[in-house]
Amino acid sequence: MSTSNPASETHTLVLVRHGQSEWNRLNLFTGWRDPDLTEKGVIEARWAGRVLRDFGIRFDHAFTSRLRRAQNTLDIILDVMGQSGVPIERDEALNERDYGQLSGLNKDEARQRFGEDMVMRWRRSYDIPPPGGESLKDTAARVLPYYEAHIWPVVASGKTVIVAAHGNSLRALIMRLEGLSGEQIIQRELATGAPIVYVLDTTGAVVNRTDLVTSEGRDNGIG
């Protein structure tokens, strides 16, 4: 992992998972439900803004989902950085994985309703969706075409881009960027409010990756 400042490189892409949401705090499957950030989530977003500002990055463009926990995280980051005027595109293609009938349940309720083994398979498999919901493979099937059509062309043009989204929509992007398999990406944990800075070559391959990790952010894996 490089500690060099990539701000002077041509193709810079930053990914950041939203700060802790109200349902993250309650350990509920969230998916496309739309709770806001907790006080801790706001603090995490402010922290992300400070470390990105201190890292010397200036953004030209931003992308986020249609869910307010990601949108508010992005707004806070840009405000702290003094870059609130950056153009923002919001699209449901970047939404969290849809957990279907698991949405709104905590892990204990889900295990009681569906069985512990089945819930674990839904959470930790790449291509098995919960009832009425999406697998990570399904999530990637909407995230990656959006990346290729909308995000990568902006990055490839030489602009510095931030994507503020969700654990599983970002896993789909990381899988593409780092050339990981479905089994490998399922094991990747993403802390809340902790930016990942990628420098990409002209083909979109990763030249280096810098993780700006907070000890406070933890991945609860349920969106």
C-alpha positions as CSV (number, residue, x, y, z in Angstrom):
1,M,0.0,0.0,0.0
2,S,1.4,3.3,-1.1
3,T,1.6,6.3,1.3
4,S,2.4,8.7,-1.5
5,N,0.0,11.5,-2.3
6,P,-1.9,10.6,-5.5
7,A,-3.4,14.1,-5.9
8,S,-1.0,15.0,-8.7
9,E,-1.8,11.8,-10.7
10,T,-4.1,11.9,-13.7
11,H,-6.7,9.3,-12.8
12,T,-7.8,9.5,-9.1
13,L,-10.9,7.8,-7.8
14,V,-12.0,7.9,-4.1
15,L,-14.5,5.5,-2.7
16,V,-16.1,6.0,0.7
17,R,-18.8,4.1,2.5
18,H,-21.4,6.3,4.3
19,G,-21.1,7.0,8.0
20,Q,-23.0,4.9,10.5
21,S,-26.7,5.1,9.9
22,E,-29.5,4.8,12.4
23,W,-30.2,1.2,11.3
24,N,-26.5,0.3,11.3
25,R,-26.5,1.3,15.0
26,L,-29.6,-1.0,15.6
27,N,-27.9,-3.8,13.6
28,L,-30.8,-4.0,11.1
29,F,-30.7,-5.1,7.5
30,T,-31.1,-1.8,5.7
31,G,-30.8,-2.2,1.9
32,W,-32.9,0.3,0.1
33,R,-34.6,1.6,3.2
34,D,-33.6,5.2,3.9
35,P,-32.5,5.9,7.5
36,D,-30.3,8.9,8.2
37,L,-26.9,9.1,9.8
38,T,-26.4,8.8,13.5
39,E,-24.4,11.4,15.4
40,K,-21.5,9.0,15.1
41,G,-22.1,8.8,11.3
42,V,-21.9,12.5,11.0
43,I,-18.6,12.5,13.0
44,E,-17.2,9.8,10.7
45,A,-18.2,11.8,7.6
46,R,-16.5,14.9,9.0
47,W,-13.4,12.8,9.8
48,A,-13.3,11.6,6.2
49,G,-13.5,15.1,4.9
50,R,-10.6,16.2,7.1
51,V,-8.3,13.4,6.1
52,L,-9.1,13.9,2.4
53,R,-8.5,17.6,2.8
54,D,-5.2,17.0,4.6
55,F,-4.3,14.5,1.9
56,G,-4.4,17.3,-0.6
57,I,-7.1,16.0,-2.9
58,R,-9.4,18.4,-4.8
59,F,-12.5,16.8,-6.4
60,D,-13.9,17.7,-9.8
61,H,-17.0,15.5,-9.7
62,A,-18.9,13.3,-7.3
63,F,-21.3,10.4,-7.5
64,T,-23.7,9.0,-4.9
65,S,-26.8,6.9,-4.5
66,R,-30.4,7.9,-4.0
67,L,-30.3,7.1,-0.3
68,R,-29.8,10.0,2.1
69,R,-27.1,8.3,4.4
70,A,-24.8,8.3,1.4
71,Q,-25.9,11.7,0.1
72,N,-25.5,13.3,3.5
73,T,-22.1,11.7,4.0
74,L,-20.9,13.1,0.7
75,D,-22.3,16.6,1.5
76,I,-20.5,16.7,4.8
77,I,-17.2,15.5,3.3
78,L,-17.3,18.2,0.6
79,D,-18.4,20.9,3.1
80,V,-15.5,20.1,5.4
81,M,-13.1,20.1,2.4
82,G,-14.4,23.5,1.3
83,Q,-15.6,21.9,-2.0
84,S,-19.4,22.1,-1.7
85,G,-19.7,23.4,-5.3
86,V,-18.5,20.1,-6.8
87,P,-21.1,18.7,-9.3
88,I,-22.9,15.7,-7.9
89,E,-24.7,12.9,-9.8
90,R,-27.2,10.8,-7.7
91,D,-28.4,7.5,-9.1
92,E,-30.1,4.4,-7.6
93,A,-27.7,2.2,-9.5
94,L,-25.3,3.0,-6.6
95,N,-27.8,2.1,-3.9
96,E,-27.1,-0.6,-1.3
97,R,-27.9,-4.2,-2.0
98,D,-31.6,-4.8,-1.7
99,Y,-32.1,-7.2,1.2
100,G,-35.8,-7.9,0.3
101,Q,-37.6,-9.6,3.1
102,L,-34.7,-9.2,5.4
103,S,-35.0,-5.4,5.3
104,G,-35.9,-4.0,8.7
105,L,-35.0,-7.2,10.6
106,N,-32.1,-7.6,13.0
107,K,-29.9,-10.7,12.7
108,D,-31.8,-12.5,15.6
109,E,-35.2,-11.8,14.0
110,A,-33.9,-13.0,10.6
111,R,-32.5,-16.2,12.1
112,Q,-35.7,-17.0,13.8
113,R,-37.7,-16.4,10.7
114,F,-35.5,-18.1,8.1
115,G,-33.0,-20.2,10.0
116,E,-29.4,-19.4,10.9
117,D,-27.8,-21.4,8.1
118,M,-30.0,-19.7,5.4
119,V,-29.4,-16.2,6.7
120,M,-25.6,-16.8,6.7
121,R,-25.7,-18.1,3.1
122,W,-27.6,-15.0,2.0
123,R,-25.1,-12.7,3.8
124,R,-21.9,-14.3,2.9
125,S,-22.5,-15.8,-0.6
126,Y,-21.9,-14.0,-3.8
127,D,-24.8,-15.2,-5.9
128,I,-27.6,-16.3,-3.5
129,P,-30.2,-13.6,-2.9
130,P,-32.6,-13.3,0.0
131,P,-36.3,-13.6,-0.7
132,G,-37.4,-10.6,-2.8
133,G,-33.9,-9.1,-2.7
134,E,-30.5,-9.1,-4.5
135,S,-27.3,-11.1,-4.2
136,L,-24.0,-9.2,-4.5
137,K,-23.9,-10.6,-8.0
138,D,-27.2,-8.9,-8.7
139,T,-25.9,-5.6,-7.2
140,A,-22.8,-5.7,-9.4
141,A,-25.0,-6.2,-12.4
142,R,-26.4,-2.7,-12.0
143,V,-23.4,-1.0,-10.4
144,L,-20.7,-2.0,-12.9
145,P,-22.6,-0.9,-16.1
146,Y,-23.2,2.5,-14.3
147,Y,-19.5,2.7,-13.5
148,E,-18.5,2.0,-17.1
149,A,-21.0,4.4,-18.6
150,H,-20.9,7.3,-16.2
151,I,-18.0,7.2,-13.6
152,W,-15.1,5.8,-15.5
153,P,-15.4,8.3,-18.5
154,V,-15.2,11.2,-16.0
155,V,-12.2,9.7,-14.3
156,A,-10.6,8.8,-17.7
157,S,-10.9,12.4,-18.8
158,G,-8.5,13.4,-16.1
159,K,-11.0,14.5,-13.4
160,T,-10.6,13.5,-9.8
161,V,-13.8,11.8,-8.6
162,I,-15.4,10.7,-5.3
163,V,-18.1,8.0,-5.0
164,A,-20.0,8.0,-1.7
165,A,-22.1,4.9,-1.5
166,H,-22.7,1.6,0.4
167,G,-20.9,-1.5,1.6
168,N,-22.1,-3.7,-1.2
169,S,-22.3,-1.3,-4.1
170,L,-18.7,-0.3,-3.3
171,R,-17.7,-4.0,-3.0
172,A,-19.0,-4.4,-6.6
173,L,-16.7,-1.5,-7.7
174,I,-13.7,-2.8,-5.8
175,M,-14.2,-6.2,-7.4
176,R,-14.0,-4.6,-10.8
177,L,-11.0,-2.3,-9.9
178,E,-8.9,-4.9,-8.2
179,G,-9.8,-7.9,-10.4
180,L,-11.2,-9.9,-7.5
181,S,-13.5,-12.9,-7.7
182,G,-16.9,-13.1,-6.1
183,E,-15.6,-15.2,-3.3
184,Q,-12.7,-12.8,-2.6
185,I,-14.9,-9.7,-2.5
186,I,-17.4,-11.2,-0.1
187,Q,-14.5,-11.3,2.5
188,R,-13.6,-7.6,2.0
189,E,-14.6,-5.4,4.9
190,L,-15.3,-1.7,4.5
191,A,-15.2,0.6,7.4
192,T,-17.9,3.3,7.6
193,G,-16.5,6.8,6.7
194,A,-13.1,5.5,5.7
195,P,-12.0,6.7,2.2
196,I,-10.0,4.5,-0.2
197,V,-7.9,6.4,-2.7
198,Y,-7.2,4.7,-6.0
199,V,-4.8,5.9,-8.7
200,L,-5.7,4.3,-12.0
201,D,-3.9,3.9,-15.3
202,T,-5.4,4.7,-18.7
203,T,-7.1,1.3,-18.9
204,G,-8.7,1.7,-15.5
205,A,-6.4,-0.7,-13.7
206,V,-5.2,0.1,-10.2
207,V,-1.7,1.7,-10.0
208,N,-1.9,2.1,-6.2
209,R,-4.4,2.1,-3.4
210,T,-4.3,4.1,-0.2
211,D,-6.6,3.2,2.6
212,L,-7.4,6.2,5.0
213,V,-8.8,4.0,7.8
214,T,-10.3,5.1,11.0
215,S,-10.1,2.8,14.0
216,E,-13.7,3.8,14.7
217,G,-15.3,2.5,11.5
218,R,-16.4,-1.1,11.4
219,D,-18.3,-3.1,8.8
220,N,-21.4,-4.8,10.2
221,G,-22.1,-6.2,6.8
222,I,-25.8,-5.5,6.6
223,G,-26.0,-2.3,4.6
